[in-house]
Amino acid sequence: MTLEQLMRAADRGALQDLDLLSHEGAVYLVEALIDGSRHLLKQHEGDTRPWVFRSLHDARNALVELPFQTINLVHLNVCDEMGPDTLVTGGPQAAMRLPLPLHP
């Protein structure tokens, strides 16, 4: 999904949720929930790789015109990155989700 497609979805009210996925604190990906399906943001139509941001600030700058109020900063549990089940907990733990204003 490109930024233009994301804007159109938001304008028609189909954008349900917006997440900024943090991977190891250095790579951030934007994931949108639209009509019940999750889509990673890509820079150009036809890209096979998602658009990588280096910070919350960079993602906010790219999404500045998006008519949506919040973005969830999502940090995955370190144990979840090792596999679906862990010896410590006996199962996956929920990711930390922190809702933040998209437009500070």
Backbone atoms as SQL, in Angstrom:
CREATE TABLE atoms (id INTEGER PRIMARY KEY, chain TEXT, resi INTEGER, resn TEXT, atom TEXT, x REAL, y REAL, z REAL);
INSERT INTO atoms VALUES
  (1, 'A', 1, 'MET', 'N', 0.843, -1.164, 0.000),
  (2, 'A', 1, 'MET', 'CA', 0.000, 0.000, 0.000),
  (3, 'A', 1, 'MET', 'C', 0.892, 1.232, 0.000),
  (4, 'A', 2, 'THR', 'N', 0.613, 2.149, -0.886),
  (5, 'A', 2, 'THR', 'CA', 1.374, 3.397, -0.958),
  (6, 'A', 2, 'THR', 'C', 0.718, 4.465, -0.081),
  (7, 'A', 3, 'LEU', 'N', 1.429, 5.552, 0.130),
  (8, 'A', 3, 'LEU', 'CA', 0.894, 6.651, 0.920),
  (9, 'A', 3, 'LEU', 'C', -0.379, 7.212, 0.281),
  (10, 'A', 4, 'GLU', 'N', -0.401, 7.289, -1.024),
  (11, 'A', 4, 'GLU', 'CA', -1.594, 7.778, -1.734),
  (12, 'A', 4, 'GLU', 'C', -2.799, 6.862, -1.486),
  (13, 'A', 5, 'GLN', 'N', -2.584, 5.560, -1.544),
  (14, 'A', 5, 'GLN', 'CA', -3.661, 4.599, -1.272),
  (15, 'A', 5, 'GLN', 'C', -4.121, 4.693, 0.182),
  (16, 'A', 6, 'LEU', 'N', -3.169, 4.906, 1.089),
  (17, 'A', 6, 'LEU', 'CA', -3.504, 5.067, 2.500),
  (18, 'A', 6, 'LEU', 'C', -4.349, 6.318, 2.718),
  (19, 'A', 7, 'MET', 'N', -4.001, 7.399, 2.050),
  (20, 'A', 7, 'MET', 'CA', -4.771, 8.645, 2.156),
  (21, 'A', 7, 'MET', 'C', -6.205, 8.442, 1.655),
  (22, 'A', 8, 'ARG', 'N', -6.359, 7.750, 0.539),
  (23, 'A', 8, 'ARG', 'CA', -7.699, 7.497, 0.007),
  (24, 'A', 8, 'ARG', 'C', -8.522, 6.654, 0.970),
  (25, 'A', 9, 'ALA', 'N', -7.904, 5.648, 1.571),
  (26, 'A', 9, 'ALA', 'CA', -8.601, 4.797, 2.539),
  (27, 'A', 9, 'ALA', 'C', -9.030, 5.608, 3.761),
  (28, 'A', 10, 'ALA', 'N', -8.162, 6.505, 4.223),
  (29, 'A', 10, 'ALA', 'CA', -8.495, 7.354, 5.376),
  (30, 'A', 10, 'ALA', 'C', -9.627, 8.310, 5.026),
  (31, 'A', 11, 'ASP', 'N', -9.597, 8.879, 3.828),
  (32, 'A', 11, 'ASP', 'CA', -10.638, 9.818, 3.396),
  (33, 'A', 11, 'ASP', 'C', -12.017, 9.156, 3.324),
  (34, 'A', 12, 'ARG', 'N', -12.052, 7.897, 2.925),
  (35, 'A', 12, 'ARG', 'CA', -13.355, 7.209, 2.830),
  (36, 'A', 12, 'ARG', 'C', -13.763, 6.535, 4.142),
  (37, 'A', 13, 'GLY', 'N', -12.916, 6.686, 5.193),
  (38, 'A', 13, 'GLY', 'CA', -13.250, 6.150, 6.512),
  (39, 'A', 13, 'GLY', 'C', -12.945, 4.674, 6.696),
  (40, 'A', 14, 'ALA', 'N', -12.142, 4.101, 5.810),
  (41, 'A', 14, 'ALA', 'CA', -11.824, 2.680, 5.888),
  (42, 'A', 14, 'ALA', 'C', -10.611, 2.379, 6.766),
  (43, 'A', 15, 'LEU', 'N', -9.828, 3.406, 7.103),
  (44, 'A', 15, 'LEU', 'CA', -8.643, 3.212, 7.942),
  (45, 'A', 15, 'LEU', 'C', -9.085, 3.034, 9.387),
  (46, 'A', 16, 'GLN', 'N', -8.858, 1.842, 9.918),
  (47, 'A', 16, 'GLN', 'CA', -9.313, 1.508, 11.267),
  (48, 'A', 16, 'GLN', 'C', -8.236, 1.720, 12.316),
  (49, 'A', 17, 'ASP', 'N', -6.994, 1.461, 11.967),
  (50, 'A', 17, 'ASP', 'CA', -5.906, 1.547, 12.933),
  (51, 'A', 17, 'ASP', 'C', -4.597, 1.757, 12.182),
  (52, 'A', 18, 'LEU', 'N', -3.646, 2.392, 12.857),
  (53, 'A', 18, 'LEU', 'CA', -2.354, 2.682, 12.261),
  (54, 'A', 18, 'LEU', 'C', -1.276, 2.351, 13.281),
  (55, 'A', 19, 'ASP', 'N', -0.331, 1.481, 12.909),
  (56, 'A', 19, 'ASP', 'CA', 0.732, 1.052, 13.806),
  (57, 'A', 19, 'ASP', 'C', 2.085, 1.410, 13.234),
  (58, 'A', 20, 'LEU', 'N', 2.997, 1.793, 14.127),
  (59, 'A', 20, 'LEU', 'CA', 4.399, 1.966, 13.777),
  (60, 'A', 20, 'LEU', 'C', 5.143, 0.830, 14.475),
  (61, 'A', 21, 'LEU', 'N', 5.565, -0.159, 13.697),
  (62, 'A', 21, 'LEU', 'CA', 6.198, -1.358, 14.239),
  (63, 'A', 21, 'LEU', 'C', 7.688, -1.111, 14.431),
  (64, 'A', 22, 'SER', 'N', 8.150, -1.245, 15.653),
  (65, 'A', 22, 'SER', 'CA', 9.557, -1.039, 15.984),
  (66, 'A', 22, 'SER', 'C', 10.289, -2.373, 15.961),
  (67, 'A', 23, 'HIS', 'N', 11.337, -2.452, 15.166),
  (68, 'A', 23, 'HIS', 'CA', 12.161, -3.657, 15.104),
  (69, 'A', 23, 'HIS', 'C', 13.551, -3.305, 15.604),
  (70, 'A', 24, 'GLU', 'N', 13.896, -3.815, 16.765),
  (71, 'A', 24, 'GLU', 'CA', 15.200, -3.617, 17.384),
  (72, 'A', 24, 'GLU', 'C', 15.531, -2.145, 17.598),
  (73, 'A', 25, 'GLY', 'N', 14.539, -1.284, 17.662),
  (74, 'A', 25, 'GLY', 'CA', 14.747, 0.121, 17.970),
  (75, 'A', 25, 'GLY', 'C', 15.425, 0.939, 16.892),
  (76, 'A', 26, 'ALA', 'N', 15.639, 0.377, 15.703),
  (77, 'A', 26, 'ALA', 'CA', 16.326, 1.117, 14.652),
  (78, 'A', 26, 'ALA', 'C', 15.572, 1.109, 13.324),
  (79, 'A', 27, 'VAL', 'N', 14.636, 0.194, 13.181),
  (80, 'A', 27, 'VAL', 'CA', 13.859, 0.070, 11.948),
  (81, 'A', 27, 'VAL', 'C', 12.389, 0.158, 12.320),
  (82, 'A', 28, 'TYR', 'N', 11.671, 1.035, 11.647),
  (83, 'A', 28, 'TYR', 'CA', 10.252, 1.236, 11.915),
  (84, 'A', 28, 'TYR', 'C', 9.472, 1.064, 10.619),
  (85, 'A', 29, 'LEU', 'N', 8.364, 0.319, 10.704),
  (86, 'A', 29, 'LEU', 'CA', 7.493, 0.089, 9.558),
  (87, 'A', 29, 'LEU', 'C', 6.093, 0.550, 9.922),
  (88, 'A', 30, 'VAL', 'N', 5.385, 1.129, 8.968),
  (89, 'A', 30, 'VAL', 'CA', 4.002, 1.564, 9.184),
  (90, 'A', 30, 'VAL', 'C', 3.077, 0.477, 8.656),
  (91, 'A', 31, 'GLU', 'N', 2.153, 0.061, 9.526),
  (92, 'A', 31, 'GLU', 'CA', 1.167, -0.963, 9.162),
  (93, 'A', 31, 'GLU', 'C', -0.226, -0.387, 9.392),
  (94, 'A', 32, 'ALA', 'N', -1.063, -0.473, 8.376),
  (95, 'A', 32, 'ALA', 'CA', -2.423, 0.065, 8.453),
  (96, 'A', 32, 'ALA', 'C', -3.430, -1.074, 8.466),
  (97, 'A', 33, 'LEU', 'N', -4.446, -0.916, 9.294),
  (98, 'A', 33, 'LEU', 'CA', -5.579, -1.845, 9.310),
  (99, 'A', 33, 'LEU', 'C', -6.705, -1.180, 8.528),
  (100, 'A', 34, 'ILE', 'N', -7.022, -1.765, 7.383),
  (101, 'A', 34, 'ILE', 'CA', -8.035, -1.204, 6.490),
  (102, 'A', 34, 'ILE', 'C', -9.036, -2.291, 6.156),
  (103, 'A', 35, 'ASP', 'N', -10.284, -2.031, 6.494),
  (104, 'A', 35, 'ASP', 'CA', -11.362, -2.986, 6.232),
  (105, 'A', 35, 'ASP', 'C', -11.009, -4.389, 6.733),
  (106, 'A', 36, 'GLY', 'N', -10.368, -4.468, 7.900),
  (107, 'A', 36, 'GLY', 'CA', -10.053, -5.751, 8.515),
  (108, 'A', 36, 'GLY', 'C', -8.783, -6.422, 8.024),
  (109, 'A', 37, 'SER', 'N', -8.085, -5.820, 7.069),
  (110, 'A', 37, 'SER', 'CA', -6.836, -6.394, 6.546),
  (111, 'A', 37, 'SER', 'C', -5.662, -5.482, 6.874),
  (112, 'A', 38, 'ARG', 'N', -4.522, -6.084, 7.182),
  (113, 'A', 38, 'ARG', 'CA', -3.323, -5.320, 7.513),
  (114, 'A', 38, 'ARG', 'C', -2.454, -5.147, 6.265),
  (115, 'A', 39, 'HIS', 'N', -1.921, -3.916, 6.103),
  (116, 'A', 39, 'HIS', 'CA', -1.095, -3.577, 4.947),
  (117, 'A', 39, 'HIS', 'C', 0.121, -2.797, 5.408),
  (118, 'A', 40, 'LEU', 'N', 1.312, -3.194, 4.926),
  (119, 'A', 40, 'LEU', 'CA', 2.515, -2.424, 5.205),
  (120, 'A', 40, 'LEU', 'C', 2.630, -1.297, 4.191),
  (121, 'A', 41, 'LEU', 'N', 3.067, -0.140, 4.656),
  (122, 'A', 41, 'LEU', 'CA', 3.235, 1.025, 3.787),
  (123, 'A', 41, 'LEU', 'C', 4.492, 0.849, 2.937),
  (124, 'A', 42, 'LYS', 'N', 4.352, 1.124, 1.642),
  (125, 'A', 42, 'LYS', 'CA', 5.468, 1.051, 0.699),
  (126, 'A', 42, 'LYS', 'C', 5.598, 2.402, 0.013),
  (127, 'A', 43, 'GLN', 'N', 6.802, 2.735, -0.427),
  (128, 'A', 43, 'GLN', 'CA', 7.022, 4.042, -1.041),
  (129, 'A', 43, 'GLN', 'C', 6.390, 4.151, -2.427),
  (130, 'A', 44, 'HIS', 'N', 6.470, 3.083, -3.202),
  (131, 'A', 44, 'HIS', 'CA', 5.997, 3.131, -4.587),
  (132, 'A', 44, 'HIS', 'C', 5.149, 1.903, -4.903),
  (133, 'A', 45, 'GLU', 'N', 4.211, 2.080, -5.796),
  (134, 'A', 45, 'GLU', 'CA', 3.396, 0.967, -6.280),
  (135, 'A', 45, 'GLU', 'C', 4.323, -0.088, -6.885),
  (136, 'A', 46, 'GLY', 'N', 4.115, -1.337, -6.542),
  (137, 'A', 46, 'GLY', 'CA', 4.929, -2.418, -7.073),
  (138, 'A', 46, 'GLY', 'C', 6.157, -2.754, -6.242),
  (139, 'A', 47, 'ASP', 'N', 6.467, -1.943, -5.224),
  (140, 'A', 47, 'ASP', 'CA', 7.594, -2.262, -4.347),
  (141, 'A', 47, 'ASP', 'C', 7.334, -3.584, -3.638),
  (142, 'A', 48, 'THR', 'N', 8.362, -4.381, -3.486),
  (143, 'A', 48, 'THR', 'CA', 8.225, -5.636, -2.756),
  (144, 'A', 48, 'THR', 'C', 8.634, -5.474, -1.299),
  (145, 'A', 49, 'ARG', 'N', 9.376, -4.427, -0.997),
  (146, 'A', 49, 'ARG', 'CA', 9.831, -4.182, 0.369),
  (147, 'A', 49, 'ARG', 'C', 9.070, -3.000, 0.970),
  (148, 'A', 50, 'PRO', 'N', 8.831, -3.066, 2.281),
  (149, 'A', 50, 'PRO', 'CA', 8.110, -1.955, 2.924),
  (150, 'A', 50, 'PRO', 'C', 8.997, -0.711, 3.048),
  (151, 'A', 51, 'TRP', 'N', 8.333, 0.408, 3.252),
  (152, 'A', 51, 'TRP', 'CA', 9.000, 1.689, 3.464),
  (153, 'A', 51, 'TRP', 'C', 9.577, 1.665, 4.872),
  (154, 'A', 52, 'VAL', 'N', 10.884, 1.827, 4.997),
  (155, 'A', 52, 'VAL', 'CA', 11.572, 1.769, 6.288),
  (156, 'A', 52, 'VAL', 'C', 11.819, 3.187, 6.792),
  (157, 'A', 53, 'PHE', 'N', 11.420, 3.418, 8.036),
  (158, 'A', 53, 'PHE', 'CA', 11.661, 4.696, 8.694),
  (159, 'A', 53, 'PHE', 'C', 12.708, 4.487, 9.776),
  (160, 'A', 54, 'ARG', 'N', 13.425, 5.526, 10.140),
  (161, 'A', 54, 'ARG', 'CA', 14.464, 5.429, 11.166),
  (162, 'A', 54, 'ARG', 'C', 14.001, 5.912, 12.532),
  (163, 'A', 55, 'SER', 'N', 12.803, 6.534, 12.579),
  (164, 'A', 55, 'SER', 'CA', 12.311, 7.042, 13.862),
  (165, 'A', 55, 'SER', 'C', 10.817, 7.351, 13.757),
  (166, 'A', 56, 'LEU', 'N', 10.206, 7.574, 14.908),
  (167, 'A', 56, 'LEU', 'CA', 8.820, 8.034, 14.961),
  (168, 'A', 56, 'LEU', 'C', 8.705, 9.378, 14.250),
  (169, 'A', 57, 'HIS', 'N', 9.682, 10.232, 14.454),
  (170, 'A', 57, 'HIS', 'CA', 9.685, 11.555, 13.830),
  (171, 'A', 57, 'HIS', 'C', 9.653, 11.447, 12.298),
  (172, 'A', 58, 'ASP', 'N', 10.465, 10.554, 11.733),
  (173, 'A', 58, 'ASP', 'CA', 10.481, 10.366, 10.273),
  (174, 'A', 58, 'ASP', 'C', 9.133, 9.865, 9.761),
  (175, 'A', 59, 'ALA', 'N', 8.524, 8.939, 10.484),
  (176, 'A', 59, 'ALA', 'CA', 7.214, 8.420, 10.075),
  (177, 'A', 59, 'ALA', 'C', 6.155, 9.511, 10.155),
  (178, 'A', 60, 'ARG', 'N', 6.174, 10.290, 11.237),
  (179, 'A', 60, 'ARG', 'CA', 5.216, 11.400, 11.361),
  (180, 'A', 60, 'ARG', 'C', 5.370, 12.391, 10.214),
  (181, 'A', 61, 'ASN', 'N', 6.599, 12.705, 9.839),
  (182, 'A', 61, 'ASN', 'CA', 6.828, 13.634, 8.728),
  (183, 'A', 61, 'ASN', 'C', 6.244, 13.104, 7.426),
  (184, 'A', 62, 'ALA', 'N', 6.371, 11.806, 7.183),
  (185, 'A', 62, 'ALA', 'CA', 5.831, 11.214, 5.959),
  (186, 'A', 62, 'ALA', 'C', 4.305, 11.190, 5.972),
  (187, 'A', 63, 'LEU', 'N', 3.714, 11.077, 7.173),
  (188, 'A', 63, 'LEU', 'CA', 2.262, 10.944, 7.309),
  (189, 'A', 63, 'LEU', 'C', 1.580, 12.247, 7.706),
  (190, 'A', 64, 'VAL', 'N', 2.275, 13.362, 7.571),
  (191, 'A', 64, 'VAL', 'CA', 1.783, 14.642, 8.072),
  (192, 'A', 64, 'VAL', 'C', 0.407, 15.028, 7.516),
  (193, 'A', 65, 'GLU', 'N', 0.105, 14.661, 6.296),
  (194, 'A', 65, 'GLU', 'CA', -1.170, 15.042, 5.685),
  (195, 'A', 65, 'GLU', 'C', -2.274, 14.004, 5.890),
  (196, 'A', 66, 'LEU', 'N', -1.967, 12.919, 6.554),
  (197, 'A', 66, 'LEU', 'CA', -2.948, 11.860, 6.779),
  (198, 'A', 66, 'LEU', 'C', -4.000, 12.330, 7.785),
  (199, 'A', 67, 'PRO', 'N', -5.285, 12.268, 7.422),
  (200, 'A', 67, 'PRO', 'CA', -6.342, 12.710, 8.335),
  (201, 'A', 67, 'PRO', 'C', -6.694, 11.629, 9.355),
  (202, 'A', 68, 'PHE', 'N', -5.750, 11.327, 10.235),
  (203, 'A', 68, 'PHE', 'CA', -5.938, 10.309, 11.263),
  (204, 'A', 68, 'PHE', 'C', -5.287, 10.853, 12.523),
  (205, 'A', 69, 'GLN', 'N', -5.858, 10.564, 13.673),
  (206, 'A', 69, 'GLN', 'CA', -5.416, 11.215, 14.904),
  (207, 'A', 69, 'GLN', 'C', -4.258, 10.532, 15.628),
  (208, 'A', 70, 'THR', 'N', -4.221, 9.200, 15.642),
  (209, 'A', 70, 'THR', 'CA', -3.209, 8.519, 16.442),
  (210, 'A', 70, 'THR', 'C', -2.454, 7.464, 15.638),
  (211, 'A', 71, 'ILE', 'N', -1.293, 7.153, 16.144),
  (212, 'A', 71, 'ILE', 'CA', -0.504, 6.046, 15.629),
  (213, 'A', 71, 'ILE', 'C', -0.035, 5.256, 16.846),
  (214, 'A', 72, 'ASN', 'N', -0.089, 3.936, 16.760),
  (215, 'A', 72, 'ASN', 'CA', 0.343, 3.087, 17.871),
  (216, 'A', 72, 'ASN', 'C', 1.799, 2.700, 17.668),
  (217, 'A', 73, 'LEU', 'N', 2.641, 3.075, 18.613),
  (218, 'A', 73, 'LEU', 'CA', 4.024, 2.635, 18.584),
  (219, 'A', 73, 'LEU', 'C', 4.038, 1.226, 19.170),
  (220, 'A', 74, 'VAL', 'N', 4.447, 0.248, 18.369),
  (221, 'A', 74, 'VAL', 'CA', 4.377, -1.162, 18.766),
  (222, 'A', 74, 'VAL', 'C', 5.792, -1.728, 18.867),
  (223, 'A', 75, 'HIS', 'N', 6.144, -2.132, 20.087),
  (224, 'A', 75, 'HIS', 'CA', 7.425, -2.806, 20.327),
  (225, 'A', 75, 'HIS', 'C', 7.131, -4.267, 20.563),
  (226, 'A', 76, 'LEU', 'N', 7.719, -5.128, 19.755),
  (227, 'A', 76, 'LEU', 'CA', 7.537, -6.551, 19.940),
  (228, 'A', 76, 'LEU', 'C', 8.351, -7.015, 21.141),
  (229, 'A', 77, 'ASN', 'N', 7.880, -8.027, 21.802),
  (230, 'A', 77, 'ASN', 'CA', 8.614, -8.623, 22.907),
  (231, 'A', 77, 'ASN', 'C', 9.844, -9.323, 22.331),
  (232, 'A', 78, 'VAL', 'N', 10.988, -9.147, 22.954),
  (233, 'A', 78, 'VAL', 'CA', 12.230, -9.760, 22.469),
  (234, 'A', 78, 'VAL', 'C', 12.078, -11.268, 22.329),
  (235, 'A', 79, 'CYS', 'N', 11.381, -11.893, 23.250),
  (236, 'A', 79, 'CYS', 'CA', 11.192, -13.352, 23.199),
  (237, 'A', 79, 'CYS', 'C', 10.379, -13.751, 21.968),
  (238, 'A', 80, 'ASP', 'N', 9.435, -12.899, 21.531),
  (239, 'A', 80, 'ASP', 'CA', 8.627, -13.204, 20.358),
  (240, 'A', 80, 'ASP', 'C', 9.475, -13.269, 19.098),
  (241, 'A', 81, 'GLU', 'N', 10.569, -12.492, 19.063),
  (242, 'A', 81, 'GLU', 'CA', 11.429, -12.500, 17.894),
  (243, 'A', 81, 'GLU', 'C', 12.240, -13.787, 17.806),
  (244, 'A', 82, 'MET', 'N', 12.370, -14.511, 18.932),
  (245, 'A', 82, 'MET', 'CA', 13.110, -15.768, 18.929),
  (246, 'A', 82, 'MET', 'C', 12.253, -16.920, 18.437),
  (247, 'A', 83, 'GLY', 'N', 10.946, -16.789, 18.515),
  (248, 'A', 83, 'GLY', 'CA', 10.068, -17.856, 18.069),
  (249, 'A', 83, 'GLY', 'C', 8.718, -17.735, 18.728),
  (250, 'A', 84, 'PRO', 'N', 7.749, -18.515, 18.278),
  (251, 'A', 84, 'PRO', 'CA', 6.385, -18.382, 18.790),
  (252, 'A', 84, 'PRO', 'C', 6.216, -18.844, 20.228),
  (253, 'A', 85, 'ASP', 'N', 7.034, -19.770, 20.700),
  (254, 'A', 85, 'ASP', 'CA', 6.935, -20.248, 22.081),
  (255, 'A', 85, 'ASP', 'C', 8.286, -20.086, 22.755),
  (256, 'A', 86, 'THR', 'N', 8.265, -19.718, 24.016),
  (257, 'A', 86, 'THR', 'CA', 9.515, -19.549, 24.749),
  (258, 'A', 86, 'THR', 'C', 9.506, -20.432, 25.975),
  (259, 'A', 87, 'LEU', 'N', 10.684, -20.774, 26.433),
  (260, 'A', 87, 'LEU', 'CA', 10.804, -21.592, 27.629),
  (261, 'A', 87, 'LEU', 'C', 10.418, -20.810, 28.878),
  (262, 'A', 88, 'VAL', 'N', 10.653, -19.504, 28.853),
  (263, 'A', 88, 'VAL', 'CA', 10.404, -18.680, 30.033),
  (264, 'A', 88, 'VAL', 'C', 8.915, -18.532, 30.316),
  (265, 'A', 89, 'THR', 'N', 8.130, -18.241, 29.309),
  (266, 'A', 89, 'THR', 'CA', 6.720, -17.935, 29.522),
  (267, 'A', 89, 'THR', 'C', 5.786, -19.069, 29.121),
  (268, 'A', 90, 'GLY', 'N', 6.289, -19.992, 28.309),
  (269, 'A', 90, 'GLY', 'CA', 5.424, -21.062, 27.843),
  (270, 'A', 90, 'GLY', 'C', 4.573, -20.645, 26.664),
  (271, 'A', 91, 'GLY', 'N', 4.756, -19.435, 26.152),
  (272, 'A', 91, 'GLY', 'CA', 3.974, -18.960, 25.020),
  (273, 'A', 91, 'GLY', 'C', 4.324, -17.527, 24.693),
  (274, 'A', 92, 'PRO', 'N', 3.813, -17.015, 23.580),
  (275, 'A', 92, 'PRO', 'CA', 4.139, -15.651, 23.181),
  (276, 'A', 92, 'PRO', 'C', 3.510, -14.622, 24.114),
  (277, 'A', 93, 'GLN', 'N', 4.177, -13.510, 24.269),
  (278, 'A', 93, 'GLN', 'CA', 3.651, -12.405, 25.068),
  (279, 'A', 93, 'GLN', 'C', 3.148, -11.315, 24.128),
  (280, 'A', 94, 'ALA', 'N', 2.247, -10.514, 24.608),
  (281, 'A', 94, 'ALA', 'CA', 1.696, -9.433, 23.797),
  (282, 'A', 94, 'ALA', 'C', 2.745, -8.346, 23.584),
  (283, 'A', 95, 'ALA', 'N', 2.694, -7.731, 22.438),
  (284, 'A', 95, 'ALA', 'CA', 3.579, -6.611, 22.147),
  (285, 'A', 95, 'ALA', 'C', 3.150, -5.407, 22.972),
  (286, 'A', 96, 'MET', 'N', 4.096, -4.531, 23.263),
  (287, 'A', 96, 'MET', 'CA', 3.783, -3.288, 23.945),
  (288, 'A', 96, 'MET', 'C', 3.217, -2.302, 22.916),
  (289, 'A', 97, 'ARG', 'N', 2.025, -1.788, 23.157),
  (290, 'A', 97, 'ARG', 'CA', 1.374, -0.835, 22.255),
  (291, 'A', 97, 'ARG', 'C', 1.197, 0.479, 22.980),
  (292, 'A', 98, 'LEU', 'N', 1.739, 1.535, 22.426),
  (293, 'A', 98, 'LEU', 'CA', 1.665, 2.857, 23.031),
  (294, 'A', 98, 'LEU', 'C', 1.009, 3.815, 22.038),
  (295, 'A', 99, 'PRO', 'N', -0.263, 4.201, 22.274),
  (296, 'A', 99, 'PRO', 'CA', -0.912, 5.135, 21.355),
  (297, 'A', 99, 'PRO', 'C', -0.314, 6.535, 21.506),
  (298, 'A', 100, 'LEU', 'N', 0.052, 7.130, 20.385),
  (299, 'A', 100, 'LEU', 'CA', 0.644, 8.471, 20.362),
  (300, 'A', 100, 'LEU', 'C', -0.105, 9.338, 19.354),
  (301, 'A', 101, 'PRO', 'N', -0.126, 10.647, 19.585),
  (302, 'A', 101, 'PRO', 'CA', -0.752, 11.510, 18.575),
  (303, 'A', 101, 'PRO', 'C', 0.067, 11.473, 17.289),
  (304, 'A', 102, 'LEU', 'N', -0.615, 11.358, 16.168),
  (305, 'A', 102, 'LEU', 'CA', 0.074, 11.355, 14.888),
  (306, 'A', 102, 'LEU', 'C', 0.602, 12.744, 14.553),
  (307, 'A', 103, 'HIS', 'N', -0.122, 13.749, 14.977),
  (308, 'A', 103, 'HIS', 'CA', 0.260, 15.136, 14.708),
  (309, 'A', 103, 'HIS', 'C', 0.518, 15.835, 16.032),
  (310, 'A', 104, 'PRO', 'N', 1.800, 15.881, 16.478),
  (311, 'A', 104, 'PRO', 'CA', 2.090, 16.483, 17.796),
  (312, 'A', 104, 'PRO', 'C', 1.832, 17.977, 17.852);
